Amino acid sequence: MEGKAKTGISPTRVEDFPQWFQTVVRDAEVAELDHVRGAMVIRPWGYGIWELMQDALDDGIKETGAVNAYFPLFIPLSYFEEEAKHVEGFAMEMAVVTHHRLEQGSDGKLHPAAELPEPLIVRPTSETIIGRSFAKWINSYRDLPLMINQWCNIVRWELRPRVLLRTTEFLWQEGHTAHATDEEALEETRRMLGVYREFVESQLAIPVIAGEKPEYERFPGAEITLSIEAMMQDGKALQCGTSHYLGQNFARAMDMEFTDEDGERKLCHTTSWGMTTRMIGAVVMSHGDDNGLRVPPRIAPRQAWIVPITRDDPTAVLQAADELRDEIAGQSWDGKPVRVQVDTRERKPADKRWEWIRKGVPVVIELGERDLEGGVVTMTRRDDPGLSRDAIPREGAGEAVVGVLGDIQMGYYQEASERLRDRTRDDITTLEEFREFFAREETDSGGFVRAPWSEEPGTIETMGELGVSVRVIPFDEQLPADARCVITGGPARVMATFAKAY
């Protein structure tokens, strides 16, 4: 996607969407699969996006009262065996360490030398090990609630890795809380989903549908799983964040007890919740276009790049660029200084401009001798499909950039909201219509179906034949009287959102 040459791949052409996604991630220098099968290198531009995501989400987490800590990467296998549903849910994805130390054999090659007394699981999630720590730390009702979050890496041995979406190793935050009552734990489960929803919609400019997962989609060992789901440009769903009420399952396995006010020993009620680097992928698939990545200003490592156009004597232009940078950096947007930089690399200005366009920088500003003479600067807004280069007055350029950033952040959210609204069907009422919608050719646009569902186990097989699942049972959906299940035609129990998903 260098220069004005187009690849011919577009997010609006569903048959090309996977290739488009990989092309954008590669050319925008976000991330790549490398070195170890399914493992991911997050490049500086992508990691800069992740750092800003971390900052915003961490603030929201801490506002709930949770504090950050860190727990071991290696978990004894016996910890998992104590919670049967948990180990069953993760067994196929676990990476297991059985030996330590290497020794050189007679063949000149290195071989594992010493077997461990107990196999260690490389962290796929931390309910078991954090639960063990909680059991030591909690004694009285005065120790509750206990609310801990950690930012760390996770290893799950994916069979079909996809960069940013499903990788063997990824980054995330995982929160774990313990409470005296089920009411308090359920309240925390719902509150954290609200934190996720606010973060995704306000920071990433991605609208979501919030609700409860059906039983067959719950987190292993959970009694209730809540989720937010977003629609990507190909109409498929992406799970963006989950919050789980674990009941007393893990507390029972870990002997996590407390003495209540009456002196009785009781089991804690626990929750867990998490969000991962797949949200960088969500940003790509929600906002990218034919020219590459588009990054919402709130999570853009640089919100404006200044590209000087110099000739024989660059002094005046470079000085003017530095002055413009200082002016823009002195502006406040969203409560923070605008993140702006001057690109002084020895490369053609056109190449530099297109690099920042394909990386999704919200505003690219060009400044040359003619601009200085005319008292203007040349601005390209990344939300402009035509990428027109507009001359704006040099005086007040800093304030103009601030206004543009707000417009772009809001515009990306509005675009995604229109897509979610326009491509969610609520008029599909029969299995024939359901099959026809989800069995369409890949060249057609995908989408969501909102319809009554019976929750009968047999419907899962029908959905599976089409590659469809119930993504969420939305909180705000009321089941009409005498509603009939879209799959069985019999009585329905809930309103559900159906979709193909990543």
C-alpha positions in Angstrom: 0.0 0.0 0.0 2.9 2.3 -0.7 2.2 5.5 -2.6 -1.0 5.8 -4.5 -0.9 2.3 -5.8 -3.8 0.2 -4.5 -3.6 -3.5 -3.7 -7.1 -4.2 -4.9 -7.9 -5.6 -1.5 -10.8 -3.9 0.3 -12.5 -4.4 3.7 -15.8 -4.1 1.8 -15.1 -7.2 -0.2 -15.6 -10.1 2.2 -13.8 -12.7 0.1 -10.6 -10.6 0.4 -11.1 -9.7 4.0 -8.6 -12.0 5.7 -5.9 -11.1 3.2 -6.8 -7.4 3.6 -6.5 -7.7 7.4 -3.0 -9.3 7.1 -1.9 -6.8 4.6 -2.9 -3.9 6.8 -1.3 -5.4 9.9 1.9 -6.0 8.0 2.2 -2.7 6.0 1.2 -0.6 9.0 3.9 -2.3 10.9 1.6 -3.3 13.7 2.5 -7.0 14.3 3.7 -10.2 12.7 3.9 -13.9 13.3 7.5 -14.9 13.7 10.2 -17.1 15.3 7.9 -19.6 17.1 4.8 -21.2 15.5 1.8 -19.0 16.3 3.8 -16.5 18.3 3.6 -12.8 17.7 6.0 -9.9 17.5 4.2 -6.6 18.3 6.1 -3.9 16.5 6.7 -0.4 18.0 3.7 1.2 16.3 1.4 -1.6 17.4 2.9 -1.6 20.9 2.4 2.1 21.1 -1.3 1.6 20.5 -1.4 -1.2 23.1 0.4 1.1 25.7 -2.3 3.7 25.3 -5.0 1.1 25.5 -3.4 -0.1 28.7 -3.2 3.3 30.2 -6.9 4.0 29.6 -8.2 0.6 30.7 -5.9 0.5 33.7 -7.5 3.8 34.9 -11.0 2.3 34.5 -10.0 -0.8 36.4 -8.5 1.1 39.3 -11.6 3.3 39.6 -13.4 0.1 40.7 -11.0 -0.4 43.6 -8.9 -3.1 42.1 -5.1 -2.9 42.4 -2.3 -4.4 40.2 -0.1 -7.3 41.2 1.8 -10.1 39.4 1.7 -13.9 39.7 3.9 -16.7 38.4 4.0 -17.7 34.7 4.2 -21.4 35.7 1.3 -23.2 37.4 1.5 -26.7 38.9 -0.6 -29.2 37.0 -2.2 -30.2 40.3 -3.8 -26.8 40.7 -5.8 -27.3 37.5 -6.8 -30.8 38.4 -8.7 -29.5 41.4 -11.2 -27.7 39.2 -12.4 -30.3 36.7 -14.4 -28.1 34.3 -11.5 -25.6 34.2 -8.9 -28.2 33.1 -11.3 -29.8 30.7 -11.9 -26.4 29.0 -8.2 -25.6 28.6 -6.6 -29.1 28.2 -6.2 -28.9 24.4 -4.5 -25.5 24.6 -2.1 -26.0 27.5 1.7 -25.8 27.0 3.4 -28.2 29.5 6.9 -28.0 30.9 8.2 -31.4 32.0 12.0 -30.9 32.2 14.6 -28.3 33.2 18.3 -27.9 32.3 19.9 -28.9 29.0 22.9 -31.2 28.5 24.9 -31.9 25.4 24.5 -35.6 24.3 27.0 -37.8 22.5 25.4 -36.7 19.2 26.5 -33.1 20.0 22.9 -31.9 20.4 21.3 -30.4 23.4 18.7 -32.6 25.2 16.4 -32.0 28.3 18.3 -33.4 31.3 16.2 -33.3 34.4 12.5 -34.2 34.7 10.4 -32.0 37.0 8.8 -33.7 40.0 5.5 -32.3 38.8 4.6 -30.9 35.3 4.1 -27.1 35.1 1.5 -25.4 32.9 2.6 -22.3 31.1 -0.1 -19.8 32.2 -3.3 -20.1 30.0 -5.2 -18.1 32.7 -4.6 -17.6 36.4 -7.8 -18.5 38.3 -6.1 -21.5 40.0 -2.8 -19.9 41.1 -4.4 -16.6 42.1 -7.1 -18.5 44.0 -4.4 -20.3 46.0 -2.9 -16.9 46.9 -6.3 -15.5 47.8 -6.9 -18.5 50.1 -3.8 -17.6 52.1 -4.6 -13.9 52.2 -8.3 -14.1 53.2 -9.3 -15.1 56.7 -12.0 -12.7 57.8 -14.9 -10.9 56.2 -12.8 -7.8 56.9 -10.4 -9.0 54.2 -13.2 -8.8 51.6 -13.7 -7.7 48.9 -10.2 -8.6 47.6 -9.8 -7.2 44.1 -6.6 -7.8 42.1 -5.6 -7.2 38.4 -2.5 -8.2 36.6 -1.1 -7.3 33.2 0.8 -10.3 31.8 1.3 -12.7 28.9 -0.7 -15.8 28.3 0.1 -19.0 26.3 -2.6 -21.1 24.6 -1.5 -23.5 21.9 -3.7 -22.4 19.1 -4.3 -24.9 16.2 -5.0 -22.1 13.6 -3.0 -19.0 14.6 -4.0 -15.6 13.2 -2.0 -12.6 13.9 -3.5 -10.4 16.7 -6.7 -12.6 16.8 -5.5 -16.0 17.9 -1.9 -16.4 18.8 0.0 -18.9 20.9 1.2 -16.1 23.1 -0.6 -12.8 23.7 -0.8 -10.0 26.2 -3.8 -9.2 28.4 -5.0 -8.1 31.7 -6.9 -10.5 34.0 -8.8 -9.4 37.0 -9.8 -11.6 39.9 -12.0 -10.7 42.9 -13.3 -12.4 46.0 -16.5 -11.4 47.8 -18.6 -12.4 50.9 -21.9 -12.8 49.0 -23.1 -13.8 45.6 -24.9 -10.4 45.2 -21.6 -8.5 45.7 -19.8 -10.8 43.2 -22.5 -10.5 40.6 -22.5 -6.7 41.0 -18.7 -6.7 40.4 -19.1 -9.0 37.3 -21.6 -6.5 35.8 -19.6 -3.5 36.8 -16.5 -4.7 35.0 -18.4 -5.4 31.9 -19.5 -1.8 32.0 -15.9 -0.7 32.4 -15.0 -2.7 29.2 -17.9 -1.3 27.3 -17.0 2.2 28.2 -13.4 1.6 27.2 -14.1 0.0 23.8 -16.7 2.5 22.8 -15.1 5.7 24.1 -11.4 4.9 23.4 -11.5 2.5 20.5 -14.6 4.0 18.9 -16.2 0.6 18.5 -19.9 0.1 19.4 -20.7 -3.2 21.2 -23.6 -5.3 22.2 -23.5 -6.3 25.9 -25.2 -9.3 27.4 -24.8 -12.8 28.8 -23.2 -15.8 27.0 -25.4 -18.9 26.7 -24.3 -21.9 28.8 -22.4 -23.6 26.1 -20.3 -20.5 25.5 -19.4 -19.9 29.2 -15.8 -19.7 30.5 -14.7 -23.1 31.8 -15.7 -23.3 35.5 -17.9 -20.2 35.4 -21.6 -20.0 36.4 -22.3 -16.8 34.4 -20.2 -15.2 31.6 -21.0 -11.7 30.4 -19.6 -10.4 27.2 -19.4 -7.4 24.8 -19.5 -8.3 21.1 -18.6 -6.0 18.2 -19.2 -6.3 14.4 -16.2 -6.2 12.1 -16.4 -4.8 8.6 -17.0 -8.2 7.1 -20.1 -8.7 9.3 -18.5 -11.2 11.7 -18.5 -10.8 15.4 -15.5 -10.3 17.6 -15.7 -11.0 21.4 -14.1 -7.9 22.9 -14.2 -8.5 26.6 -15.6 -11.0 29.1 -16.5 -10.9 32.8 -17.3 -14.1 34.7 -19.1 -14.9 37.9 -17.4 -18.0 39.1 -19.7 -18.7 42.0 -17.9 -20.8 44.7 -16.4 -23.3 42.3 -12.8 -22.1 42.5 -13.2 -21.1 46.1 -14.2 -24.6 47.0 -11.3 -26.1 45.0 -8.8 -23.7 46.6 -10.3 -23.7 50.2 -10.9 -20.0 49.9 -12.9 -19.4 53.1 -13.5 -16.5 55.4 -15.1 -16.1 58.9 -18.2 -14.0 58.7 -19.5 -11.6 61.3 -21.3 -14.4 63.2 -18.1 -16.5 63.4 -19.1 -19.0 60.7 -16.7 -20.2 58.1 -18.0 -19.6 54.6 -16.7 -20.0 51.0 -16.0 -16.8 49.0 -17.8 -15.9 45.8 -15.3 -15.0 43.1 -15.1 -13.3 39.7 -12.6 -13.0 36.9 -12.5 -10.8 33.8 -10.1 -10.0 31.0 -9.3 -8.2 27.7 -6.4 -8.9 25.3 -4.2 -7.6 22.5 -6.9 -8.9 20.1 -8.4 -5.5 20.6 -5.7 -4.1 18.4 -7.0 -6.5 15.7 -10.5 -5.1 16.5 -9.3 -1.6 15.7 -7.8 -2.8 12.4 -11.0 -4.7 11.3 -13.4 -2.0 12.5 -11.8 1.2 11.1 -9.2 0.2 8.4 -9.8 1.0 4.7 -8.3 0.5 1.3 -5.3 2.7 2.3 -4.5 0.8 5.4 -5.0 1.4 9.1 -7.0 4.2 10.7 -6.4 4.7 14.4 -8.8 6.6 16.6 -7.0 9.6 18.0 -7.4 8.6 21.6 -5.1 5.5 21.0 -2.9 6.9 18.3 0.8 6.9 19.4 1.1 10.1 17.3 -2.0 12.1 16.6 -0.3 14.4 14.1 2.8 14.0 12.0 4.5 17.0 10.3 6.3 16.3 7.1 8.7 19.1 6.0 9.1 19.5 2.2 12.6 20.9 1.8 14.9 21.8 -1.1 18.4 23.2 -1.2 18.3 25.1 2.1 16.0 23.4 4.5 16.6 25.7 7.4 13.5 27.9 7.2 11.2 25.0 6.6 12.6 22.9 9.4 12.5 25.8 11.8 8.8 26.5 10.9 8.1 22.8 11.3 9.5 22.8 14.8 7.6 25.9 15.7 4.4 24.3 14.4 5.1 21.1 16.4 5.6 23.2 19.6 2.3 25.0 19.0 0.3 21.8 18.4 2.0 20.1 21.3 0.9 23.0 23.5 -2.7 22.4 22.7 -4.8 20.1 24.9 -7.2 17.6 23.5 -9.1 15.1 25.7 -7.3 16.5 28.7 -3.8 15.7 27.4 -1.2 17.5 25.2 -1.5 16.6 21.5 1.0 13.9 20.5 2.8 15.4 17.5 6.2 14.8 15.8 8.2 16.2 12.9 9.5 13.6 10.4 13.1 14.7 9.6 14.2 11.4 8.1 16.0 11.6 4.7 13.3 10.2 2.6 11.0 11.5 -0.1 8.2 13.6 1.5 5.6 11.7 -0.5 6.9 8.4 0.9 6.8 9.7 4.4 3.3 11.1 4.0 2.0 7.7 2.7 3.7 5.8 5.5 1.8 7.8 8.1 -1.4 7.5 6.2 -1.2 3.7 6.0 -0.3 3.6 9.7 -3.4 5.5 10.4 -2.1 8.7 11.9 -5.2 10.9 12.3 -3.6 14.1 10.9 -0.7 14.4 8.5 0.6 18.0 7.9 2.9 19.0 5.1 4.9 22.2 5.2 7.1 23.5 2.4 8.5 26.8 1.1 5.3 27.6 -0.8 3.2 27.0 2.3 5.4 29.4 4.2 5.0 32.0 1.5 1.2 31.5 1.5 0.8 31.5 5.2 -0.8 28.1 5.2 -0.1 24.4 6.0 -1.3 21.4 4.0 -3.4 19.0 6.1 -4.6 15.4 5.2 -7.3 14.0 7.5 -7.2 10.2 7.8 -11.0 10.0 7.9 -11.2 11.5 4.4 -11.7 8.6 2.0 -10.2 10.7 -0.8 -7.2 11.7 1.3 -7.4 15.3 -0.1 -4.7 17.7 0.8 -6.3 20.9 2.1 -4.6 24.2 2.8 -5.5 25.7 6.1 -4.3 29.0 7.6 -1.0 28.7 9.4 -2.4 31.0 12.1 -4.6 28.9 14.4 -3.3 25.6 12.9 -2.9 24.2 16.4 -6.5 24.8 17.3 -7.6 23.4 14.0 -5.8 20.1 14.7 -7.6 19.8 18.0 -11.0 20.3 16.4 -10.1 17.7 13.7 -9.1 15.1 16.3 -12.5 15.3 18.0 -14.3 15.0 14.7 -12.3 11.9 13.7 -12.8 10.1 17.0 -16.6 10.7 16.8 -16.7 10.0 13.1 -15.1 6.5 13.4 -17.6 5.6 16.2 -20.6 6.8 14.1 -19.4 4.8 11.0 -19.1 1.7 13.0 -22.5 2.3 14.7 -24.2 2.7 11.4 -22.7 -0.6 10.2 -23.9 -2.4 13.3 -27.4 -1.0 12.9 -27.7 -1.5 9.2 -26.3 -5.0 9.2 -28.3 -6.4 12.1 -31.4 -8.2 10.9 -34.4 -8.5 13.2 -36.9 -9.7 10.5 -35.7 -13.3 10.1 -38.3 -15.6 11.7 -37.9 -19.0 10.2 -35.1 -21.6 10.0 -35.2 -21.4 6.2 -34.6 -17.6 6.3 -31.9 -18.2 9.0 -30.1 -20.8 6.8 -30.4 -18.6 3.7 -28.9 -15.6 5.5 -25.9 -17.4 7.0 -25.2 -19.7 4.0 -24.8 -16.9 1.5 -21.8 -16.7 -0.7 -18.7 -15.2 0.9 -18.9 -12.3 -1.6 -22.1 -11.1 0.2 -21.9 -9.0 3.3 -22.2 -10.8 6.6 -24.1 -9.5 9.6 -25.9 -10.3 12.8 -29.4 -11.8 13.3 -31.4 -10.8 16.3 -34.2 -13.3 16.9 -36.0 -15.4 19.6 -34.2 -18.6 20.7 -35.4 -21.7 22.6 -32.0 -22.5 24.2 -32.5 -26.1 23.3 -29.2 -28.1 22.9 -30.3 -29.4 19.5 -30.1 -25.9 18.0 -26.4 -25.8 18.6 -25.8 -28.5 16.0 -27.9 -26.6 13.5 -25.9 -23.4 14.1 -22.6 -25.3 13.9 -23.5 -26.5 10.4 -23.5 -22.9 9.4 -20.6 -21.8 11.4 -22.9 -19.7 13.6 -23.2 -19.2 17.3 -25.2 -17.3 19.8 -22.8 -14.4 20.5 -24.7 -12.9 23.4 -28.2 -12.7 25.0 -28.4 -8.9 25.1 -29.4 -7.2 28.4 -31.7 -4.7 26.7 -33.8 -7.1 24.6 -37.3 -8.0 25.6 -38.8 -11.3 24.4 -42.1 -10.6 22.7 -45.2 -12.5 23.9 -45.7 -15.9 22.2 -42.2 -15.6 20.6 -41.2 -18.6 18.5 -37.6 -19.9 18.2 -36.1 -18.9 14.9 -34.5 -22.4 14.6 -37.0 -24.9 16.1 -40.2 -22.9 15.6 -41.2 -23.8 19.1 -41.6 -21.6 22.2 -38.6 -19.2 22.7 -37.0 -18.4 26.0 -34.7 -15.5 25.2 -33.9 -13.0 22.5 -30.4 -13.7 21.1 -27.8 -12.2 18.8 -26.5 -14.8 16.3 -23.4 -14.4 14.1 -20.4 -16.0 12.6 -17.4 -15.0 14.7 -13.6 -14.9 15.0 
